[in-house]
Amino acid sequence: MSTKTLSIDKYGIKGANVRYQLSADELHAETLAKGLGKEASSGALAVNTGKFTGRSPQDRFIVEDAITKDRVWWGKINIPFAPEKFDALYEKVVAFLSNKEVYVHDGYVCADPKYRTNVRTITELPWSNLFANNMFLRIDDSELAGFKEDWLVINAPSFLADPAVDGTRQGNFAILNFTRKIALIGGTGYTGEIKKGIFSAMNFELPVFRNTMPMHCSANVGKDGDTAIFFGLSGTGKTTLSADPNRHLIGDDEHGWTPENTVFNFEGGCYAKVIDLTAEKEPEIFGAIKKGAILENVIMDEKGVVDFSRTDITENTRVSYPIYHIANIQPGSIGHNPKNIFFLTFDAYGVLPPISKLTPNQAAYQFISGYTSKVAGTEVGITTPQKTFSACFGAAFMPLHPAEYGKMLAAKIKESGVNVWLVNTGYNGKMKRCSLKDTRALITAALTGALNKVEFKELPIFGFQVPQSCATVSDQNILNPENTWDDKAQFAAKSRELAEAFVENFKKFEAGADAEVLKGAPKL
């Protein structure tokens, strides 16, 4: 058992029994001993996150202070919180954790040493601490003595705020304070709030202070050293499609693209949806679910065998695991020479092709728009796919105006000459989802250059270039979405309806977007 010691009195947490820097095995055992989880037959730890099985976007706040007041894009996504209310709520949370057993983990985010940001995570529960151990980059014990955090995460699922007094909407909350460098989380056991809190902080600090573009994306590297970047909201396939047995994984969900044209992973693990997971369809992720991994809200039989098809608790069943559970990882979690960018979208309308090529103007427009459908379970109350626009394919985690990130991406595309592809992992005209096998085949054809050798035709209204053949897909007809509709007039009407939704959505960005970006809009 770990004998490392640490005082956390300076944070206001007095008299606590501090369990410091426990190993993954120790945190696993601690969770089982306290009856807070069960062991699956694979060796992974299975826990139930309680009332919240997804993020609660309406309960995410940013403290409005001298740093954020004139830079954050305030609104329904970035909700302001008064500094004095934060200070008072912080004191209540640390008093709540005082004289209790708490778990402390030290790690960091941003794999590139030039951008390393140290994070100390204090949690009420051992499995929340194991999540931090999985998701943040890990340090050697030799670094502990001199460790100084740049950000502090305090996570207290059992603490409920009093909205009338504390300024929250309800009992749960996730609040970022850029002056105090604290992410304060209470009232929710959903571990994604820990991860997204820190990465939202990086999405502000990297562009504002480090001239580096933060990206809600996954990334991998081919045998020739070419880097591919995959943008997309949860449920569109980022984790699955980047875990390619023929390429080395840089990371799963959050990256930075530096002025030196390198791409580095923010994190040290993966947080994947496991709904309908099979060893045949997703062998890398399936194989990563072993001792050290945490399964969330899954259903197991009496022998600990998980039924990944079950959604009794939530559609948003998840696993977190350290990145080294994947065999094909990129050493150092850094890539160079970006060659291809894939925008992944789940099109609920059935009008977008399974793959199409974008001009730089279209790429900037699509990036700022961030069209997809919210997939069941990733947010509270979402049970069926819903059409949505999430700027930069991650608006929920982007504190700045989307046009700022869009301008950064447009500059990166121009500097690097990357190919940009739009990939629809959602429905076609028959309301049938594009198969994972076909999506992989199309992405591989783009990565290898095979699609550069085929004929392309322009998609009506949107103007994207659509490949007319791909030898490795199951049915050539799926390449042109119109072919999957029985009623061609209905296809045209749905295309126009979606295009009108793009134009309407983009009105709020027009003031910050230049003329070149506006050239990428659909032509109505």
N, C-alpha and C positions, 0 to 999 in steps of 0.2 A: 504494500500500500504506500502511496505517495507520502513523503515526509516534508514536502516543500511547504514553507510558511509565508504568510503575507498578512500585513495589517491593512484593513480598508477603512479605518477610522476617519481618514482624511476626506472620505466621500460622505461622511455623516452616518455611515452604517456602523453602529457601536455594538460591541459585545458579541459580534457574530462568530460562529464556528466556521472559519473559512477553509473550504476544501479547495486548495490551490493547485492548478495545473495538473489535475488528474488525467491519467491516460485514457484513451478510448475504451480500453478493456475495463478500467476501474469505474468509469462513468456508466458503462453498460451494466456491470455487476451491481453498482449502487442503485440503479433504476429498478433492477429485478428485485433486489433485497427490500426495497421500500414498497414493492407492489405497484409501481408506477408504470410498468410495461411488461411485456412477455417476449420470450425468445421464439422467433420463427424457426422452422425446420432448416432454413438456410444458414442460421446463426445470427441473422440480423435482429436488431431490437425493434419490436413493434409497440407503438404508443398511440394513445388517443389524445388529440390536442384539445378536446373539450368542446365548448359551445362554438368556437370559431375554427372552421376547417379551411378557411381561405382568408385573404386580406380583407380589411374593412376600409376601403378608400375614404369614406366620409369621416373617418376617425383618425386620419393622418394629418398632422399639423407641422408647421414650421414657425419657429419663434421669429416674430418681426422685430428686428433689431438693426443696429447701424450697418451690419454686414449685408443683411438680406433685404432691407426696406426698399431700396431702389434697383435691386437686381433680380429678385425672384418674380416669376410670372404668377401673381396672386390670382386666385379664383377657386373654382370647385375642386381643382386638383391639389393646388398648394394653398392650404387654408391657413391664414395667419393666426398666431397664438401670442398673447401678451407676455412679455418677459416676466412681469411680476407674478402672473398666474403660473408660469412654468416654475419659477423659483419656489413658490408655495407648494405646488404639487410635488416637486422633487423632494422637498423636505418630508412630505407625508409618505412618499414611497420609501425613502431611506429609513425612516422611523419604523415603517412596517417590516423592513428586512432586518432591522437591528435585533440582536439577541436570538437570531435564527441561524440555522445551518444554511450557508450559501456557497455557491460554486463560482470560482473565478478562473477564467481562461485568458491567457495572453497570446496573441498572434498578430497577424498583419494582413493588409490587403495591398494589391498592386505588385505584381511579380517583378516588374522592372525595378532594380535597386534604386534608380534615380527617383522613383515615384512612391517608394515604400511608405505606407501609412500604418503605424502601430495601433492596434485596437485591443482594449481590455474589456472583456465581457463578464458582467456579474449577473448570475442567474439564480432564481429561486429553486429551480428544478435541475436535477442532474442531466436529464436528457436534453434539456435546452442547451446546457453547456457542451454536451456531446455534439449537438448541431453546430455550435460555434467552432468546435475542434475540426469538424468535417469541412465546413464552408469557408473558414478563413485560412490563410496560409500559415503553416506551422513553423515554429521556431525551435532551435535547439535549447536544451536546458541551460547550456553555457551562457545564453543571452538573457536569462531571467533576472539575474542580479542587477543588470544595468538597464532593465526595460523601463521605458517611459512612454505611456500611451499618448497618441495624438487624438484619439477618440475613445470615449467611454460609452459602453452599452449597459444599461441597467434594465433587466427583464424580470417583471414580477407578475406572472399570470393570475395569482390569487388576489391581487390588490385591485379593488374597484374604485374608480373615481366617483365623486359626487358632482354630477354635471352642474347643479345649481351653484355650487361653491367653487369648483375647480375650473370651470370654463370649457369643459369637454362637451361633446354631444351626448355621450352616454358613458357607461362605466369603463369601457375599454378605450385605449388611446395609444398612439405611436407618435412621438413628438421629437423633432430635430431642433437642437439649439446650436447654431454655428458660432456664437460667441463663447459659450462654455464647452463646446465640442462634446455634447452629450446626446445620445439617442435614448429616450426614456419610453419604455414600453410597459403597459399594464393592462390587466383585465382580459388578456388573450393569450392562449397557449400556442397559437399558430406560429411555428418557427420562422415562416417566411418573413414576418415582420422584423426579425433580427437582421436577416440578410439584406432586405430591401431598405432598411433604415440607413445602414452604413453605405450601401451603394448609391442611394439618393444623395448622401453627403458627398460622395466622390463625383457624382454627376454635376454638382455645383462647383466643387473646389478645383477639379482638373481643368475645365475650360477657363474659369475665372482667374486662377492663379498660376496655372502650369502650361497654358497654350496647348492642351492635349484634349482630343475629342473623346468623351466617354460614350460607350455604345452598349445598348441593351441587345446583346448578340452573343452567338457562340462563334468559335473560330477553330480551324484546323489547318494542318500543313501537309502538302503532298511530298512525295519522294524527291521531287526536284526543288523543294524549298519554297514552293508557291503557297501563299496563304489565302484561304477562303474565309469570308465573313458571312454569317447567317443572322440577319435581323428577323425578329418576329415576336409577337406576344406569346404568353404562356398558352400551350396547347396547339401551336401552329407547327411544331416539329423541330425547334432549334436544337434541343438536347439530342433527340433521336437522329437527326440528319447529320449532325456534326460528329457523332460517335460512329465514324466510318472505319471499318477494319483495314482499309487501304490507305488511311491517312492518320497522321498523329494529331491528337486532340490538344489544342492550346487551352481551351476552357469552354464552359457550358453556357454562361449567361451574361457576363459583364466583362467588358474589355476597354482598354484605352488605346487610341491610335496616336502615336507621338509625332512631334515635328521631325524626328529622325526616321519616320516611315516604318516604325516597328509597331506590332500589335501585341499587347501584353494582357494576360488574364488578371482580373481583380482578385479572384478567389482561389481557394485551394480544394474545391470540391464541386459536386454536381447536385442539383435539386430537381429531380425528374418526376413528371407525372407517370404513374404506373397503371392507369386504367387500361384494362385489356392487354397488359404486358404478357408477352410470350418469349420463350427462349429462341424460337424460330424467327420471329419478326425482329426482335431487338436483343441479340445475344450479348452485346457489350453491356447494356444496362442490366439485363437479367443476371449476368454473371457478377455484377458489382454488388448485388444484394447479398452480402455475407456479413460476418462478424465485423462490427465497426460501423455498419450502415444503420440508418434509422428509417423504418417504415412508419408512415403516418396514416391512421384511420382506415387501415385495411381490415378485411375479414379473414380469420384463420379458422381451420378446424381444430379438433382437440389434439392433433399431432403437430400443430404449428404450420401446416401447409396453407399458404396464402391462396385465396381465390381472387385473382386480379380482375375478374369480371364483375365482382360484387361492388355495388355502390350504396349499400345499406346506410353508411354514415355520410358519404359524400362522393360526388364524381371526381373530386380533386384529391384522390389518393396519391401519396407522394413517397419518394425515397430520397434521403440525402446520404451521400457517401463521399469519402475523400477521393480526390482525382486519381490517386494511385491504384484505386480499385479497377480502373480501366487500364488494359494492357498497353494500348497504343497511345501513349501520351508524349507530348512534346517536351523535351528536357528544358527546364527553366520556365516553362509556360510562356514563352515569347516567340513570336513569329516575325518574319520579314517578308518583303516583296509581295504585298497583297495584289492578287491578280483577278479575283472574282468576288463580287458581292451578290448575295441572294436576299431579296426581300420576301419573306414567307408570309402569306396571307391565307386565312380561311375564308373563302368567298361563299357566303350563304346564299348569294343570288344565283350562282351557277353560270356566270357569264365570262369570267376570266379564264384564260388558258392555263394549263398545268405548268407551262413555262413560257416566258416571253422576254425579249431583250429590250432594254430601255436606253434611250439617249440620256446624256448627262442632265438635260433639262427635265426630262420625265422622271429621272431618278431623284432629283432634288424635290420635285413636286410630290412624288409618291412617298418619299421619306417624311416630309413635313406632314403629309396627310395621314399616313400610317393606317390605311384601311385594313380591317380584318373583321372577324366576328368574335365576340367574347365567347369562350368555350365554357361549357358547363362546369361549375365548381370552383373556378379560379377566383371568383369573388362571391361574397355572400349574396344569395338570391338569384344567381344565374344558373338556370337549369337546362336551357336549350340555347343553341348558338344565336347570338344577337348581333346584327350589323352594327359596327361602331368605327369610329376614327380615333386612333390613339397616336397622337403626334410622335414622330421619331420611333415608332413601334415600341413605345414605352413611356407614354406621357405621365403615367402614374408615378414615375420615378425621376422625372426631369424637372428640376426647379426653375430653369431658365426658360425664356420664351422659345418656342420650338424653332423659330426662324434663325436663332443663334446657332443651334445645332445643325440646322439645314445648311447654313452658310459654310460651316466648318466642313461638313461632308462634301458639299459641292467643290470646295477648294481641294480636298483630299482626292476626289475623283479626277479632277483636272491635273493635279500634280503627278498622280500615280498611273493614270491611264487604265484603271481597272474596268473590267466588264461588269455591268450591273444587270441582274436578271430578276424578274418578278415571278415567283413560284406560288401557284395556288394549290395548297394542300387540302382545300375544302371541296365543295360540291361542283359537279358538272350539271348539264341541263336535265339529266335524269335524277337529280338529287342524290347521286351516288358519289361517295368521296373517292378522290384519286387514291389509288392503292400506294402503300409505302414502297412497294417494289418498283412501281412505275416512277414515282417521284425520285427515288434514288437513282434510277436509270437515267432520267433526264438531267439530274444534277451532275452525275458522273460524265455524261456526254458534254455538258458545258465545261466542266473542269478539264477534260482531256482535249478539248478543242474539236471534238467530233461534230458539234452543232455549227461550228464555223463553216462546215463544208456542205451544208444543206440549204435548200431554198427557204426563204422567209417571205411571209405575206403580212400586210398591215392589218391589225385588228381595227374594225370600224369604230369610230368615235374616239377610242382611247389612243390609237396610233401606235401601239406597241408592235414590235416585230415578232411574228409567231413562226417558229420552225414548222415546216410542213412534213417532216419525216424524222424519225429516230428509230434506228434498227432495233434497239433494245427494249422498246415499250411493248406492252401486250396487244395494243390496238391503236393503229395510226389515227383512227377517227377521233380519239380523245384529244389530240393536239389542237384541233380547231373546235372551240366550245360550241359553235353553231351546229356542228354535226351531231351533238348530243341532245339537241332539242327537237322534238317532234313538230313543234309549231315554230317556224322561223320568225313569224311576225312577233310572237311572244318573246323570242330571244332579243329581237331588236328593241322591243319596248322595255324589257328588263335592263338591257345595256344602257339605254337612254336614262332610265330611272336611276341606275347606279351612278352614271356620269353626272347627273344633276345633283345627286347627294354629295359627290366630290366637290363640285363647284360651290354649292351652298356651304359646306363645311369649311372650305378654304377662305371664305370671305373674312374670317377673323384673323387670318394670317397675311392678307394682301398688303397691309401697310408695312409689314416688315420684310416682305419678299421682293426681290428685284425682278426686272422684266424678263430676264433669262429663265428664271424659275417659272414664271407665269406661262411661258411658252410650252411648258410640259403639261398643261391642263388638258382635259378631254375637250374635243371639238364638238360642240353641240350645234 
